[in-house]
Amino acid sequence: MADKQPEVISGLQLWQWRNAAILAAIATDVPPTEVDWLLQEIAELDRLALRLESFKDWDQIQLQLPLEELQILWQRRLNDRLPVQYITGVTPWRHFKIAVSPAVLIPRPETECLIDLAVAAASLPLQQGHWADLGTGSGAIAIGLADVLTAATIHAVDCSHQALLMAAANARNSGFAERIHFYQGSWWEPLESLKGQFSGMVSNPPYIPTSTLPSLQPEVVNHEPYLALDGGADGLNCIRHLIETSGSYLRPGGLWLIEMMAGQADAVQEMLQNQGSYSNIQIHADLAGIKRFALAYRS
């Protein structure tokens, strides 16, 4: 929203808009809490001011875009199911604020667990050297890894030029521009020169079966990038590729870690076992108890 013209309005005007927006959200089955989430970003109001409605009496509040435009975007949220994160252009992730647009998948809270799993599973020698974030999107995973693996260099790959521009901006804004290197290409291909040297690989690849996509929430299927969602007929095309190819890029003992969909854990575990390059294969659940992550080590 940096290119938008700010507008100054009264607290009463914004209070009236908020009340109408909350009623419209309830009427169209959108979580009304999103109104305040939006106002925290657009009007830089804090939760307390919103909860107490104390801003109603303020003479002036600066919005990051005109109220008329905010109303148009809110109508798109209600009618077109445009995700609120794309309206504000940012989403919170771990302790960062990650810029997002329809060019990238919105980073989910459950994906934050990948970072905790990586640092817990990596021995001290593995916490150094080269790490890969394959299919980086917004760059959230690469930033999360750079944050916890302070002695590592992160190599982030994506096939989308637009996604990489956003990821690089997020890396700069988070203070990790020096430690994260970005590459356009498919999975491991741009990293050929570092074959056999990677301490770890983390990925949140597309894993939704093609036939399931139309049944997803309209927020997802109509607005988030199709390439970041579609995992092929069984949802496992990309994961299968990462299992087949990663062995030659990871150093002995190197860490392999991915996110997957509910119901895929048994198939992924079996593929890892059958491939023959991996040992100490583990399945980990997310905070909701869903088997969400597969972890293994290069034999």
C-alpha positions, 0 to 999 in steps of 0.5 A: 500500500506504499503507493496509495495516498493517505487520507485524514478522517475523523474518529467518528467517521471511522467508527461509523465505517467500522460498525457498518463493515462488521454488520456486513461481515456477519451478513456475508459469513466473513469473520467480523474480527477481520475488520479490526485486523484491517484497521490495525494495518490501514489506520494503525489503531491498536487492539485496545483502542478498537476494543474500547472504541476510544478512537471514536472521539479522536479529531484525526486518524490517518488512513493509509488509503482513502476511505472510499477505496477502503470501502471498495476493497472491503466489498471485494472481501465480502463479494469476491472473497478477496483475502484480507491479507491481500487487501492490507498487503501484509500478514504476520508470520512468526515475529515478522510482517511479511508482504504478500500479494496474489503473486504468492501464497499467504503464509499460514500459521501452521507452516511456522512449525517447519522452522521450529522442527528444523532448528530442533532436528539439526545438530550444531554442525548442520545448523551451519553451511548451506540450506535450501528453501525450495518454492520460497513464495513470499520468502517466509520460510527462508526468513524464518530459517535465517532467523534461527540458523544464524550461521547458515546461508539460505538459498531460496528458489522459486519458478515465479519472478514476481514471487522472487521480487516480493521474497527479496523485498521481505528479506531486505525488510527483515534484515536478512538480505545478506544471508538469503540468496534468491534463484529463479528456477525449478526446485533444485535446478539452480543449485547444481553447483552446490550439489552434495553440500546442503546441510538442510532442505525445507519446503512447503510445496504444492500438495493439493490434488488437482480434483480437490482444488475446486472445493477449496474456500473461494479465498484460496482457489480464486485468489491464491496462485494456482501453481503454489496449490496444485500437487497433481492427480494425487497431490504428491507430484512435487513431494515425489520429485523432492524425495527423488532428487534431494539425496544428491544435493544433501550432504550425508546426515543432511536434513530433509523437511516438508509440509504436506496435506492431511492424509498424505503422511503414510504415502510420504513415509513409504516413498522416503523408505523405498527411495533408499537415500534417507534414514530416521524418517519421522512424521510430526503433527501440527498444533491441531494434531494433524500429521503435517510434516515429514522429516528425514536425514540423508543416509 
